[in-house]
Amino acid sequence: MYQRLDGNDWQHIWVVSDLHGCYDALMAALKARRFNPYADLLISVGDLIDRGPDSLRCLALLHERWFRAVRGNHEQMALDALATQDFSLWRLNGGNWFSRLESAQKEEAATALLACANLPLILEIRCTNGLNVIAHADYPSSTYQWQKPVSSERVLWDRDRLMGFMVGKGQNIAGADHFWFGHTPLDKRYDFPPLHYIDTGAVFDGYLTLAQLQ
């Protein structure tokens, strides 16, 4: 469930919002920031796949030394579909790209998707800005603690905390300097320190958000 990284291993560190197959937009954003693949790190809040044009190329990022990701609910839907051979829920949520692949590409995609089972749900990294915790939708507790048991379903799907903040009743999380979440497409990045919601709907005619941690 948890993975810990040491920010001292990289020069600059960024976290990026839900990609959803928007590979070209990501490459343009990295170029604009003069991202150095030999010294820098990019961390994804999950949902590499579905709805956008290049799910396969976004999955291939998992092989890059400069890229890390937590698991999103779309990766989980894909894993569940492959495990049960029931593709209905995944297709309804943008997974129809998989069924359109030729057999060789489908095999490649299935192998890459199965590897997503090894992605952590929660990633912890200490950077120059302090202790950062990255998860897809939420950290379902009032206090963060390394290796603390929490609900994996809520980490992947929960919007209750964000919806609370949107109506002025949000409940914060202690235990880290920054928490970074995606999952819910928003018109802009929303910050409720120490919580940051950065899915700005790139695949829905929005844009990718990249936040620099170091």
N, C-alpha and C positions, 0 to 999 in steps of 0.2 A: 504493500500500500504506500509506503514512504520511500523516498530517495533523498539522499543528502549530497550536495555538491559543495566544493570549496571555491569561492569566488576568486581566490588568489591564483587559480589556474588559468585565468583569462585576463586580457587587458580591459576590454569593454564588454559589458553584458546587457542584453536587451531582452524584454519579454514582448511577445507579439500576440495579438488577438486571434480569434478563430479564423483559420485559413479557408476552410471549405473549398479546397481546390483552386484557390486564387494564386496560383504559382507565379505568374508573370507580375502580378501586383506586388507580391513579396519581393521578387528580385529587383524590381524598380525601387521599392522602399529601402532595401539594403544598399543599393548603389547610391541612392541619394544621401545615405548616412555614412558612406565610405566604409562600410562594414568590411573587416579584414578576416577572411575565413581561416587564416593561420594563427590569429591571436584572439579573436573575439568569439562570443557565444550568443546564440539566439535560443530562447526558451519559448515554446508554444504552450498556450493554455488549453490545448486540445482542439478536437474537431478539425483535423487535417482534411477530412474527406467530405464528399456529398455536396450536391447543389451546384457547385462551381465547375469550371471546364477541365481541371487537371488534377483530379484526385490521385491518380497514379504517380504523377511527378511530386505531389506533396508527400505521399507516402514514402517515396524514395529519399526524402530529406532525412529520414530516420537513420540512413547509412552515413550521413555526413558527420564528421568529427566536430563540427561547429554547431550542431543542432541537438537540442533535447526537447522532449515534450512530455506532458502529462496526458493521461487518457481522457478523451471526451466522451460524451454520451453517444456520439455518432460512431466512434470506434467500437463502443460497447454494443450498439445495435448490430453492427457488422459481425462482431464476434458471436453474438447470440444467434444471428441468422445462419452463419456458417455451421454452428454447433447443432442447431435444430433442423436446418434445411427449410425453415419457415421464413421467407424473405418479405412477407407482407408489410410488417411494420417498418423495416428498413427502406423498402421501396417508397412507401408513403412519405418518408422523410428525406428523400433525395438519393437513396441508394440504387436507383434504377440504372446508373452508369455501369454498375458491375455486370448486370445481365446483358448489356449491349456489347461487352467485350468479346473479341475472338477468343478461342479456347486457350491459346498460348498466353495471351495477356491476362485472361481470367485466372489462369494458374499462378501467374506472377503476382497478381493482385491478391489472391487468396493467401499466398505465402506471406506477403507483406502485412496483410490484415491480421493473420494469426500471430504475427510477431508483436502486434499491439497489445496482446495479452500480457506482455512483459513490461509495458509502460507503467510507471507508478501513477497512483491517483493523486498523490501529494508530493510536491518537490520542495525541498528546503535548501536555500543557498544564502550564505552570508556574503554580502557585497559591501562596497564602501558606503552605501546608504543604510546599512544595518541588516537585520535578519529578514529575509523575504520568504514567504510561503506562497506557492503557486498551486492552484487546483482549478478544475474546470468550472464548477458552478458555485460551490460553497465549501467552507470548512464547518461542518455541523456541530459546533460546540462553542461555548462562550470563552474558552481558553485553549490556545494551541499548545500542544505538547508533542514532542517527537515520539513516534510510534504509539500514540494514543489510539485506541480502537474507536473508530467512528463509522457511521453508515456509509458504505460505498455508493449506494443508490442516491443518497442525498448529496454526496460529493459531486456526482455526475449530473444530477437533475434539478436540485432544489433552487427555487427562485424566491422563497418566502422572505429571506433576509433582505434581498434587494427590494422587493416590493414594499417591505416595511419602511426602508429608507426613503422610498419614493413618496410615501405619505407621511413622512416625519416621525415614524415610529420604529426606526431601525435599531437593531441591537448589535453593538460592536463585538469584536473579538480581541482578547488580550493574548499576550505571549509571543508576539513578533512585531517588528517595526512596520512591515508592509504585507498585505495579502492581495494577491492578484487573481482575478476571476474573469472568465469569459461567459459563454453559454447564452446569455440573453442579449439579442441585438438591440442596440441603443442608438439614439441620434448623435451622441457624443460620449466621450469618456466621462464617467461619474466617479468622483472621489469623495469618500466618507472616511477620512483618515482614522485608522490605518488601512481601510479597505478601498480597493480600486477595481472598478468594473470597466473592462476595456474592449468588449465586443462591440465594435461600431459598424457591424453589418456589411462587411466588404462584399459579400456575395449578394446582398440585397441593395445594390447601388449605393452603398455606403463607402467605407474606406477601412484600410488596415490601420490599427493603432499599434505603434511601437513605443514602449516606455524604456528609458535607459536606467538601469539599476547601478551601473558602474562604468 
